[in-house]
Amino acid sequence: MNPESSLNLQALGKYPVVMTKEKVADAMGVPTHNIPPLVRAGLLKPLGHPGRYCVKHFSRDALAEKFASQEWLEKVMAAIHRHWRIKNARKRSRQVQPA
């Protein structure tokens, strides 16, 4: 394990080894509703093979490794921005349509 990874693991030390989306959101500093778009984008991978509507659990150690990567963090922010940009565009298009 490299020194950066051990520092990130220490920062996540207060979290359990298996984390739910609420804990992951807290560790990342983002709202909980931003976690499902990250899973759909493939940036967060749940443990096992949970069903579509099942509670998903994530590995603290895998998350610590990802935190060390600047490229991964940039992809996360881009995916969150893309998700909300598309969602807001759909909302605006429904509001503007003539009756």
Summary of the structure (lengths in Angstrom):
residues: 99
radius of gyration: 16.1
end to end distance: 60.9
largest distance: 60.9
contacts: 228
relative contact order: 0.16
helix: 62%
strand: 4%
